Amino acid sequence: MLNLIRADFYKAIHGKVLKVCFLMMTGWIFLCAYAQKATIGMREYLVGTEVSANYWDSFF
């Protein structure tokens, strides 16, 4: 029984699915960090200015 559990853990750790999940998770973290940096830059840009409905037009 212990050998079956050990074999399942070995397959889970050394499988391709785990590596793909780690790669996707790393990409998501970098994307969130980039979005956070861009948001902070937008807030610094908007300090002292009035946000209007036309702001989103200039953003895109």
CHARMM-style PDB file with segment names, atoms N, HN, CA, C and O in Angstrom:
ATOM      1  N   MET     1       0.814  -1.196   0.000  1.00  0.00      PROA
ATOM      2  CA  MET     1       0.000   0.000   0.000  1.00  0.00      PROA
ATOM      3  C   MET     1       0.864   1.268   0.000  1.00  0.00      PROA
ATOM      4  O   MET     1       0.587   2.228  -0.719  1.00  0.00      PROA
ATOM      5  N   LEU     2       1.893   1.245   0.808  1.00  0.00      PROA
ATOM      6  HN  LEU     2       2.118   0.465   1.392  1.00  0.00      PROA
ATOM      7  CA  LEU     2       2.791   2.397   0.867  1.00  0.00      PROA
ATOM      8  C   LEU     2       3.499   2.612  -0.469  1.00  0.00      PROA
ATOM      9  O   LEU     2       3.747   3.752  -0.865  1.00  0.00      PROA
ATOM     10  N   ASN     3       3.821   1.536  -1.156  1.00  0.00      PROA
ATOM     11  HN  ASN     3       3.619   0.611  -0.835  1.00  0.00      PROA
ATOM     12  CA  ASN     3       4.472   1.649  -2.457  1.00  0.00      PROA
ATOM     13  C   ASN     3       3.540   2.286  -3.495  1.00  0.00      PROA
ATOM     14  O   ASN     3       4.003   3.017  -4.371  1.00  0.00      PROA
ATOM     15  N   LEU     4       2.250   2.019  -3.405  1.00  0.00      PROA
ATOM     16  HN  LEU     4       1.874   1.425  -2.693  1.00  0.00      PROA
ATOM     17  CA  LEU     4       1.295   2.649  -4.326  1.00  0.00      PROA
ATOM     18  C   LEU     4       1.219   4.148  -4.097  1.00  0.00      PROA
ATOM     19  O   LEU     4       1.190   4.930  -5.048  1.00  0.00      PROA
ATOM     20  N   ILE     5       1.186   4.541  -2.847  1.00  0.00      PROA
ATOM     21  HN  ILE     5       1.209   3.906  -2.074  1.00  0.00      PROA
ATOM     22  CA  ILE     5       1.140   5.977  -2.524  1.00  0.00      PROA
ATOM     23  C   ILE     5       2.424   6.656  -2.977  1.00  0.00      PROA
ATOM     24  O   ILE     5       2.389   7.749  -3.544  1.00  0.00      PROA
ATOM     25  N   ARG     6       3.552   6.010  -2.728  1.00  0.00      PROA
ATOM     26  HN  ARG     6       3.580   5.123  -2.267  1.00  0.00      PROA
ATOM     27  CA  ARG     6       4.840   6.561  -3.146  1.00  0.00      PROA
ATOM     28  C   ARG     6       4.901   6.691  -4.671  1.00  0.00      PROA
ATOM     29  O   ARG     6       5.421   7.682  -5.184  1.00  0.00      PROA
ATOM     30  N   ALA     7       4.384   5.714  -5.388  1.00  0.00      PROA
ATOM     31  HN  ALA     7       3.962   4.909  -4.971  1.00  0.00      PROA
ATOM     32  CA  ALA     7       4.379   5.758  -6.846  1.00  0.00      PROA
ATOM     33  C   ALA     7       3.485   6.881  -7.362  1.00  0.00      PROA
ATOM     34  O   ALA     7       3.830   7.553  -8.334  1.00  0.00      PROA
ATOM     35  N   ASP     8       2.338   7.087  -6.716  1.00  0.00      PROA
ATOM     36  HN  ASP     8       2.057   6.541  -5.926  1.00  0.00      PROA
ATOM     37  CA  ASP     8       1.457   8.189  -7.126  1.00  0.00      PROA
ATOM     38  C   ASP     8       2.106   9.547  -6.899  1.00  0.00      PROA
ATOM     39  O   ASP     8       1.989  10.438  -7.741  1.00  0.00      PROA
ATOM     40  N   PHE     9       2.786   9.712  -5.774  1.00  0.00      PROA
ATOM     41  HN  PHE     9       2.880   8.989  -5.090  1.00  0.00      PROA
ATOM     42  CA  PHE     9       3.483  10.968  -5.529  1.00  0.00      PROA
ATOM     43  C   PHE     9       4.615  11.179  -6.528  1.00  0.00      PROA
ATOM     44  O   PHE     9       4.844  12.303  -6.977  1.00  0.00      PROA
ATOM     45  N   TYR    10       5.316  10.122  -6.874  1.00  0.00      PROA
ATOM     46  HN  TYR    10       5.131   9.210  -6.509  1.00  0.00      PROA
ATOM     47  CA  TYR    10       6.397  10.224  -7.845  1.00  0.00      PROA
ATOM     48  C   TYR    10       5.850  10.658  -9.211  1.00  0.00      PROA
ATOM     49  O   TYR    10       6.436  11.509  -9.880  1.00  0.00      PROA
ATOM     50  N   LYS    11       4.726  10.064  -9.614  1.00  0.00      PROA
ATOM     51  HN  LYS    11       4.250   9.372  -9.071  1.00  0.00      PROA
ATOM     52  CA  LYS    11       4.128  10.439 -10.895  1.00  0.00      PROA
ATOM     53  C   LYS    11       3.643  11.884 -10.870  1.00  0.00      PROA
ATOM     54  O   LYS    11       3.765  12.598 -11.866  1.00  0.00      PROA
ATOM     55  N   ALA    12       3.097  12.314  -9.749  1.00  0.00      PROA
ATOM     56  HN  ALA    12       2.998  11.735  -8.941  1.00  0.00      PROA
ATOM     57  CA  ALA    12       2.583  13.680  -9.653  1.00  0.00      PROA
ATOM     58  C   ALA    12       3.710  14.707  -9.700  1.00  0.00      PROA
ATOM     59  O   ALA    12       3.578  15.752 -10.337  1.00  0.00      PROA
ATOM     60  N   ILE    13       4.809  14.407  -9.029  1.00  0.00      PROA
ATOM     61  HN  ILE    13       4.916  13.558  -8.512  1.00  0.00      PROA
ATOM     62  CA  ILE    13       5.911  15.365  -8.962  1.00  0.00      PROA
ATOM     63  C   ILE    13       6.712  15.388 -10.262  1.00  0.00      PROA
ATOM     64  O   ILE    13       7.144  16.456 -10.695  1.00  0.00      PROA
ATOM     65  N   HSD    14       6.914  14.248 -10.882  1.00  0.00      PROA
ATOM     66  HN  HSD    14       6.562  13.380 -10.530  1.00  0.00      PROA
ATOM     67  CA  HSD    14       7.745  14.180 -12.080  1.00  0.00      PROA
ATOM     68  C   HSD    14       6.943  14.241 -13.376  1.00  0.00      PROA
ATOM     69  O   HSD    14       7.497  14.025 -14.454  1.00  0.00      PROA
ATOM     70  N   GLY    15       5.678  14.526 -13.286  1.00  0.00      PROA
ATOM     71  HN  GLY    15       5.228  14.701 -12.410  1.00  0.00      PROA
ATOM     72  CA  GLY    15       4.850  14.582 -14.476  1.00  0.00      PROA
ATOM     73  C   GLY    15       4.953  15.919 -15.186  1.00  0.00      PROA
ATOM     74  O   GLY    15       5.426  16.907 -14.624  1.00  0.00      PROA
ATOM     75  N   LYS    16       4.507  15.930 -16.415  1.00  0.00      PROA
ATOM     76  HN  LYS    16       4.123  15.127 -16.871  1.00  0.00      PROA
ATOM     77  CA  LYS    16       4.547  17.133 -17.229  1.00  0.00      PROA
ATOM     78  C   LYS    16       3.498  18.151 -16.776  1.00  0.00      PROA
ATOM     79  O   LYS    16       3.685  19.355 -16.954  1.00  0.00      PROA
ATOM     80  N   VAL    17       2.410  17.678 -16.201  1.00  0.00      PROA
ATOM     81  HN  VAL    17       2.258  16.701 -16.057  1.00  0.00      PROA
ATOM     82  CA  VAL    17       1.326  18.564 -15.785  1.00  0.00      PROA
ATOM     83  C   VAL    17       1.794  19.529 -14.708  1.00  0.00      PROA
ATOM     84  O   VAL    17       1.451  20.711 -14.752  1.00  0.00      PROA
ATOM     85  N   LEU    18       2.566  19.053 -13.747  1.00  0.00      PROA
ATOM     86  HN  LEU    18       2.845  18.093 -13.712  1.00  0.00      PROA
ATOM     87  CA  LEU    18       3.063  19.907 -12.672  1.00  0.00      PROA
ATOM     88  C   LEU    18       3.973  20.999 -13.221  1.00  0.00      PROA
ATOM     89  O   LEU    18       3.902  22.147 -12.783  1.00  0.00      PROA
ATOM     90  N   LYS    19       4.826  20.647 -14.177  1.00  0.00      PROA
ATOM     91  HN  LYS    19       4.884  19.714 -14.533  1.00  0.00      PROA
ATOM     92  CA  LYS    19       5.728  21.637 -14.762  1.00  0.00      PROA
ATOM     93  C   LYS    19       4.955  22.689 -15.546  1.00  0.00      PROA
ATOM     94  O   LYS    19       5.299  23.870 -15.504  1.00  0.00      PROA
ATOM     95  N   VAL    20       3.931  22.278 -16.250  1.00  0.00      PROA
ATOM     96  HN  VAL    20       3.651  21.318 -16.284  1.00  0.00      PROA
ATOM     97  CA  VAL    20       3.100  23.224 -16.998  1.00  0.00      PROA
ATOM     98  C   VAL    20       2.364  24.159 -16.038  1.00  0.00      PROA
ATOM     99  O   VAL    20       2.262  25.359 -16.291  1.00  0.00      PROA
ATOM    100  N   CYS    21       1.858  23.611 -14.948  1.00  0.00      PROA
ATOM    101  HN  CYS    21       1.941  22.636 -14.742  1.00  0.00      PROA
ATOM    102  CA  CYS    21       1.159  24.439 -13.953  1.00  0.00      PROA
ATOM    103  C   CYS    21       2.102  25.455 -13.322  1.00  0.00      PROA
ATOM    104  O   CYS    21       1.728  26.612 -13.129  1.00  0.00      PROA
ATOM    105  N   PHE    22       3.328  25.030 -12.996  1.00  0.00      PROA
ATOM    106  HN  PHE    22       3.632  24.090 -13.152  1.00  0.00      PROA
ATOM    107  CA  PHE    22       4.304  25.971 -12.439  1.00  0.00      PROA
ATOM    108  C   PHE    22       4.659  27.054 -13.445  1.00  0.00      PROA
ATOM    109  O   PHE    22       4.825  28.214 -13.068  1.00  0.00      PROA
ATOM    110  N   LEU    23       4.776  26.701 -14.696  1.00  0.00      PROA
ATOM    111  HN  LEU    23       4.641  25.759 -15.003  1.00  0.00      PROA
ATOM    112  CA  LEU    23       5.079  27.679 -15.731  1.00  0.00      PROA
ATOM    113  C   LEU    23       3.940  28.685 -15.881  1.00  0.00      PROA
ATOM    114  O   LEU    23       4.178  29.887 -15.991  1.00  0.00      PROA
ATOM    115  N   MET    24       2.716  28.193 -15.885  1.00  0.00      PROA
ATOM    116  HN  MET    24       2.523  27.216 -15.796  1.00  0.00      PROA
ATOM    117  CA  MET    24       1.565  29.091 -15.987  1.00  0.00      PROA
ATOM    118  C   MET    24       1.457  29.990 -14.755  1.00  0.00      PROA
ATOM    119  O   MET    24       1.143  31.174 -14.878  1.00  0.00      PROA
ATOM    120  N   MET    25       1.712  29.445 -13.592  1.00  0.00      PROA
ATOM    121  HN  MET    25       1.967  28.483 -13.492  1.00  0.00      PROA
ATOM    122  CA  MET    25       1.650  30.227 -12.365  1.00  0.00      PROA
ATOM    123  C   MET    25       2.724  31.321 -12.356  1.00  0.00      PROA
ATOM    124  O   MET    25       2.459  32.447 -11.934  1.00  0.00      PROA
ATOM    125  N   THR    26       3.910  30.999 -12.813  1.00  0.00      PROA
ATOM    126  HN  THR    26       4.125  30.084 -13.156  1.00  0.00      PROA
ATOM    127  CA  THR    26       4.984  31.988 -12.892  1.00  0.00      PROA
ATOM    128  C   THR    26       4.632  33.094 -13.875  1.00  0.00      PROA
ATOM    129  O   THR    26       4.858  34.271 -13.593  1.00  0.00      PROA
ATOM    130  N   GLY    27       4.086  32.728 -15.013  1.00  0.00      PROA
ATOM    131  HN  GLY    27       3.902  31.771 -15.241  1.00  0.00      PROA
ATOM    132  CA  GLY    27       3.654  33.737 -15.979  1.00  0.00      PROA
ATOM    133  C   GLY    27       2.571  34.629 -15.417  1.00  0.00      PROA
ATOM    134  O   GLY    27       2.577  35.837 -15.654  1.00  0.00      PROA
ATOM    135  N   TRP    28       1.638  34.051 -14.672  1.00  0.00      PROA
ATOM    136  HN  TRP    28       1.633  33.069 -14.480  1.00  0.00      PROA
ATOM    137  CA  TRP    28       0.560  34.834 -14.069  1.00  0.00      PROA
ATOM    138  C   TRP    28       1.119  35.824 -13.034  1.00  0.00      PROA
ATOM    139  O   TRP    28       0.659  36.962 -12.949  1.00  0.00      PROA
ATOM    140  N   ILE    29       2.095  35.391 -12.263  1.00  0.00      PROA
ATOM    141  HN  ILE    29       2.469  34.466 -12.332  1.00  0.00      PROA
ATOM    142  CA  ILE    29       2.697  36.274 -11.254  1.00  0.00      PROA
ATOM    143  C   ILE    29       3.395  37.445 -11.935  1.00  0.00      PROA
ATOM    144  O   ILE    29       3.254  38.586 -11.495  1.00  0.00      PROA
ATOM    145  N   PHE    30       4.149  37.178 -13.008  1.00  0.00      PROA
ATOM    146  HN  PHE    30       4.263  36.251 -13.365  1.00  0.00      PROA
ATOM    147  CA  PHE    30       4.816  38.265 -13.722  1.00  0.00      PROA
ATOM    148  C   PHE    30       3.796  39.211 -14.369  1.00  0.00      PROA
ATOM    149  O   PHE    30       4.008  40.424 -14.389  1.00  0.00      PROA
ATOM    150  N   LEU    31       2.712  38.677 -14.888  1.00  0.00      PROA
ATOM    151  HN  LEU    31       2.540  37.692 -14.872  1.00  0.00      PROA
ATOM    152  CA  LEU    31       1.670  39.507 -15.478  1.00  0.00      PROA
ATOM    153  C   LEU    31       1.018  40.395 -14.423  1.00  0.00      PROA
ATOM    154  O   LEU    31       0.770  41.573 -14.680  1.00  0.00      PROA
ATOM    155  N   CYS    32       0.740  39.858 -13.255  1.00  0.00      PROA
ATOM    156  HN  CYS    32       0.942  38.901 -13.046  1.00  0.00      PROA
ATOM    157  CA  CYS    32       0.155  40.651 -12.170  1.00  0.00      PROA
ATOM    158  C   CYS    32       1.120  41.732 -11.698  1.00  0.00      PROA
ATOM    159  O   CYS    32       0.702  42.853 -11.410  1.00  0.00      PROA
ATOM    160  N   ALA    33       2.401  41.403 -11.616  1.00  0.00      PROA
ATOM    161  HN  ALA    33       2.740  40.492 -11.850  1.00  0.00      PROA
ATOM    162  CA  ALA    33       3.396  42.398 -11.199  1.00  0.00      PROA
ATOM    163  C   ALA    33       3.483  43.521 -12.224  1.00  0.00      PROA
ATOM    164  O   ALA    33       3.582  44.690 -11.850  1.00  0.00      PROA
ATOM    165  N   TYR    34       3.448  43.186 -13.500  1.00  0.00      PROA
ATOM    166  HN  TYR    34       3.368  42.236 -13.804  1.00  0.00      PROA
ATOM    167  CA  TYR    34       3.488  44.207 -14.546  1.00  0.00      PROA
ATOM    168  C   TYR    34       2.240  45.088 -14.498  1.00  0.00      PROA
ATOM    169  O   TYR    34       2.330  46.307 -14.647  1.00  0.00      PROA
ATOM    170  N   ALA    35       1.081  44.471 -14.289  1.00  0.00      PROA
ATOM    171  HN  ALA    35       1.008  43.481 -14.168  1.00  0.00      PROA
ATOM    172  CA  ALA    35      -0.165  45.241 -14.208  1.00  0.00      PROA
ATOM    173  C   ALA    35      -0.148  46.151 -12.992  1.00  0.00      PROA
ATOM    174  O   ALA    35      -0.632  47.281 -13.062  1.00  0.00      PROA
ATOM    175  N   GLN    36       0.399  45.680 -11.880  1.00  0.00      PROA
ATOM    176  HN  GLN    36       0.791  44.762 -11.823  1.00  0.00      PROA
ATOM    177  CA  GLN    36       0.488  46.513 -10.676  1.00  0.00      PROA
ATOM    178  C   GLN    36       1.394  47.714 -10.929  1.00  0.00      PROA
ATOM    179  O   GLN    36       1.083  48.829 -10.512  1.00  0.00      PROA
ATOM    180  N   LYS    37       2.511  47.486 -11.611  1.00  0.00      PROA
ATOM    181  HN  LYS    37       2.763  46.580 -11.951  1.00  0.00      PROA
ATOM    182  CA  LYS    37       3.437  48.583 -11.918  1.00  0.00      PROA
ATOM    183  C   LYS    37       2.771  49.601 -12.842  1.00  0.00      PROA
ATOM    184  O   LYS    37       2.940  50.808 -12.666  1.00  0.00      PROA
ATOM    185  N   ALA    38       2.026  49.119 -13.815  1.00  0.00      PROA
ATOM    186  HN  ALA    38       1.889  48.138 -13.958  1.00  0.00      PROA
ATOM    187  CA  ALA    38       1.337  50.022 -14.730  1.00  0.00      PROA
ATOM    188  C   ALA    38       0.248  50.811 -14.001  1.00  0.00      PROA
ATOM    189  O   ALA    38       0.036  51.987 -14.295  1.00  0.00      PROA
ATOM    190  N   THR    39      -0.433  50.181 -13.066  1.00  0.00      PROA
ATOM    191  HN  THR    39      -0.261  49.225 -12.827  1.00  0.00      PROA
ATOM    192  CA  THR    39      -1.484  50.859 -12.312  1.00  0.00      PROA
ATOM    193  C   THR    39      -0.896  51.946 -11.431  1.00  0.00      PROA
ATOM    194  O   THR    39      -1.470  53.029 -11.316  1.00  0.00      PROA
ATOM    195  N   ILE    40       0.243  51.670 -10.807  1.00  0.00      PROA
ATOM    196  HN  ILE    40       0.710  50.790 -10.900  1.00  0.00      PROA
ATOM    197  CA  ILE    40       0.895  52.682  -9.973  1.00  0.00      PROA
ATOM    198  C   ILE    40       1.315  53.860 -10.836  1.00  0.00      PROA
ATOM    199  O   ILE    40       1.183  55.010 -10.417  1.00  0.00      PROA
ATOM    200  N   GLY    41       1.813  53.594 -12.023  1.00  0.00      PROA
ATOM    201  HN  GLY    41       1.920  52.660 -12.363  1.00  0.00      PROA
ATOM    202  CA  GLY    41       2.194  54.668 -12.935  1.00  0.00      PROA
ATOM    203  C   GLY    41       0.998  55.498 -13.349  1.00  0.00      PROA
ATOM    204  O   GLY    41       1.113  56.715 -13.496  1.00  0.00      PROA
ATOM    205  N   MET    42      -0.154  54.864 -13.543  1.00  0.00      PROA
ATOM    206  HN  MET    42      -0.248  53.875 -13.424  1.00  0.00      PROA
ATOM    207  CA  MET    42      -1.359  55.614 -13.900  1.00  0.00      PROA
ATOM    208  C   MET    42      -1.802  56.503 -12.741  1.00  0.00      PROA
ATOM    209  O   MET    42      -2.219  57.641 -12.956  1.00  0.00      PROA
ATOM    210  N   ARG    43      -1.712  55.987 -11.509  1.00  0.00      PROA
ATOM    211  HN  ARG    43      -1.373  55.062 -11.335  1.00  0.00      PROA
ATOM    212  CA  ARG    43      -2.117  56.787 -10.362  1.00  0.00      PROA
ATOM    213  C   ARG    43      -1.225  58.008 -10.212  1.00  0.00      PROA
ATOM    214  O   ARG    43      -1.715  59.089  -9.887  1.00  0.00      PROA
ATOM    215  N   GLU    44       0.077  57.857 -10.443  1.00  0.00      PROA
ATOM    216  HN  GLU    44       0.475  56.979 -10.707  1.00  0.00      PROA
ATOM    217  CA  GLU    44       0.977  59.003 -10.354  1.00  0.00      PROA
ATOM    218  C   GLU    44       0.675  60.011 -11.454  1.00  0.00      PROA
ATOM    219  O   GLU    44       0.832  61.215 -11.253  1.00  0.00      PROA
ATOM    220  N   TYR    45       0.244  59.528 -12.611  1.00  0.00      PROA
ATOM    221  HN  TYR    45       0.117  58.550 -12.774  1.00  0.00      PROA
ATOM    222  CA  TYR    45      -0.097  60.406 -13.714  1.00  0.00      PROA
ATOM    223  C   TYR    45      -1.370  61.196 -13.406  1.00  0.00      PROA
ATOM    224  O   TYR    45      -1.497  62.352 -13.807  1.00  0.00      PROA
ATOM    225  N   LEU    46      -2.302  60.579 -12.703  1.00  0.00      PROA
ATOM    226  HN  LEU    46      -2.199  59.639 -12.377  1.00  0.00      PROA
ATOM    227  CA  LEU    46      -3.594  61.207 -12.454  1.00  0.00      PROA
ATOM    228  C   LEU    46      -3.613  62.115 -11.226  1.00  0.00      PROA
ATOM    229  O   LEU    46      -4.614  62.790 -10.988  1.00  0.00      PROA
ATOM    230  N   VAL    47      -2.549  62.149 -10.451  1.00  0.00      PROA
ATOM    231  HN  VAL    47      -1.736  61.600 -10.645  1.00  0.00      PROA
ATOM    232  CA  VAL    47      -2.525  63.004  -9.268  1.00  0.00      PROA
ATOM    233  C   VAL    47      -2.604  64.462  -9.714  1.00  0.00      PROA
ATOM    234  O   VAL    47      -1.801  64.928 -10.523  1.00  0.00      PROA
ATOM    235  N   GLY    48      -3.575  65.157  -9.173  1.00  0.00      PROA
ATOM    236  HN  GLY    48      -4.226  64.778  -8.516  1.00  0.00      PROA
ATOM    237  CA  GLY    48      -3.744  66.565  -9.498  1.00  0.00      PROA
ATOM    238  C   GLY    48      -4.567  66.807 -10.746  1.00  0.00      PROA
ATOM    239  O   GLY    48      -4.779  67.965 -11.106  1.00  0.00      PROA
ATOM    240  N   THR    49      -5.035  65.787 -11.415  1.00  0.00      PROA
ATOM    241  HN  THR    49      -4.862  64.846 -11.122  1.00  0.00      PROA
ATOM    242  CA  THR    49      -5.871  65.976 -12.588  1.00  0.00      PROA
ATOM    243  C   THR    49      -7.262  65.436 -12.295  1.00  0.00      PROA
ATOM    244  O   THR    49      -7.440  64.585 -11.423  1.00  0.00      PROA
ATOM    245  N   GLU    50      -8.208  65.921 -13.005  1.00  0.00      PROA
ATOM    246  HN  GLU    50      -8.064  66.612 -13.713  1.00  0.00      PROA
ATOM    247  CA  GLU    50      -9.576  65.466 -12.825  1.00  0.00      PROA
ATOM    248  C   GLU    50      -9.867  64.370 -13.855  1.00  0.00      PROA
ATOM    249  O   GLU    50      -9.616  64.536 -15.048  1.00  0.00      PROA
ATOM    250  N   VAL    51     -10.391  63.271 -13.376  1.00  0.00      PROA
ATOM    251  HN  VAL    51     -10.595  63.136 -12.407  1.00  0.00      PROA
ATOM    252  CA  VAL    51     -10.693  62.151 -14.252  1.00  0.00      PROA
ATOM    253  C   VAL    51     -12.051  62.391 -14.887  1.00  0.00      PROA
ATOM    254  O   VAL    51     -13.039  62.645 -14.199  1.00  0.00      PROA
ATOM    255  N   SER    52     -12.083  62.307 -16.190  1.00  0.00      PROA
ATOM    256  HN  SER    52     -11.280  62.100 -16.749  1.00  0.00      PROA
ATOM    257  CA  SER    52     -13.332  62.521 -16.905  1.00  0.00      PROA
ATOM    258  C   SER    52     -13.722  61.255 -17.649  1.00  0.00      PROA
ATOM    259  O   SER    52     -12.998  60.259 -17.632  1.00  0.00      PROA
ATOM    260  N   ALA    53     -14.858  61.308 -18.294  1.00  0.00      PROA
ATOM    261  HN  ALA    53     -15.446  62.117 -18.308  1.00  0.00      PROA
ATOM    262  CA  ALA    53     -15.320  60.158 -19.074  1.00  0.00      PROA
ATOM    263  C   ALA    53     -14.409  59.934 -20.276  1.00  0.00      PROA
ATOM    264  O   ALA    53     -14.319  58.812 -20.775  1.00  0.00      PROA
ATOM    265  N   ASN    54     -13.736  60.974 -20.747  1.00  0.00      PROA
ATOM    266  HN  ASN    54     -13.810  61.885 -20.341  1.00  0.00      PROA
ATOM    267  CA  ASN    54     -12.861  60.850 -21.901  1.00  0.00      PROA
ATOM    268  C   ASN    54     -11.500  60.238 -21.541  1.00  0.00      PROA
ATOM    269  O   ASN    54     -10.689  59.965 -22.427  1.00  0.00      PROA
ATOM    270  N   TYR    55     -11.253  60.027 -20.258  1.00  0.00      PROA
ATOM    271  HN  TYR    55     -11.912  60.249 -19.539  1.00  0.00      PROA
ATOM    272  CA  TYR    55      -9.983  59.442 -19.856  1.00  0.00      PROA
ATOM    273  C   TYR    55      -9.798  58.052 -20.460  1.00  0.00      PROA
ATOM    274  O   TYR    55      -8.701  57.724 -20.914  1.00  0.00      PROA
ATOM    275  N   TRP    56     -10.843  57.232 -20.476  1.00  0.00      PROA
ATOM    276  HN  TRP    56     -11.733  57.499 -20.107  1.00  0.00      PROA
ATOM    277  CA  TRP    56     -10.717  55.880 -20.993  1.00  0.00      PROA
ATOM    278  C   TRP    56     -10.465  55.892 -22.493  1.00  0.00      PROA
ATOM    279  O   TRP    56      -9.828  54.978 -23.016  1.00  0.00      PROA
ATOM    280  N   ASP    57     -10.948  56.896 -23.187  1.00  0.00      PROA
ATOM    281  HN  ASP    57     -11.465  57.639 -22.763  1.00  0.00      PROA
ATOM    282  CA  ASP    57     -10.656  56.998 -24.606  1.00  0.00      PROA
ATOM    283  C   ASP    57      -9.173  57.254 -24.847  1.00  0.00      PROA
ATOM    284  O   ASP    57      -8.589  56.712 -25.786  1.00  0.00      PROA
ATOM    285  N   SER    58      -8.568  58.074 -24.004  1.00  0.00      PROA
ATOM    286  HN  SER    58      -9.042  58.514 -23.241  1.00  0.00      PROA
ATOM    287  CA  SER    58      -7.142  58.341 -24.174  1.00  0.00      PROA
ATOM    288  C   SER    58      -6.301  57.169 -23.670  1.00  0.00      PROA
ATOM    289  O   SER    58      -5.165  56.986 -24.108  1.00  0.00      PROA
ATOM    290  N   PHE    59      -6.853  56.382 -22.756  1.00  0.00      PROA
ATOM    291  HN  PHE    59      -7.776  56.531 -22.401  1.00  0.00      PROA
ATOM    292  CA  PHE    59      -6.119  55.234 -22.239  1.00  0.00      PROA
ATOM    293  C   PHE    59      -5.947  54.167 -23.309  1.00  0.00      PROA
ATOM    294  O   PHE    59      -4.872  53.579 -23.432  1.00  0.00      PROA
ATOM    295  N   PHE    60      -6.994  53.913 -24.083  1.00  0.00      PROA
ATOM    296  HN  PHE    60      -7.867  54.391 -23.983  1.00  0.00      PROA
ATOM    297  CA  PHE    60      -6.931  52.914 -25.129  1.00  0.00      PROA
ATOM    298  C   PHE    60      -6.507  53.575 -26.405  1.00  0.00      PROA
ATOM    299  OT1 PHE    60      -6.386  52.910 -27.434  1.00  0.00      PROA
TER     300      PHE     60
END
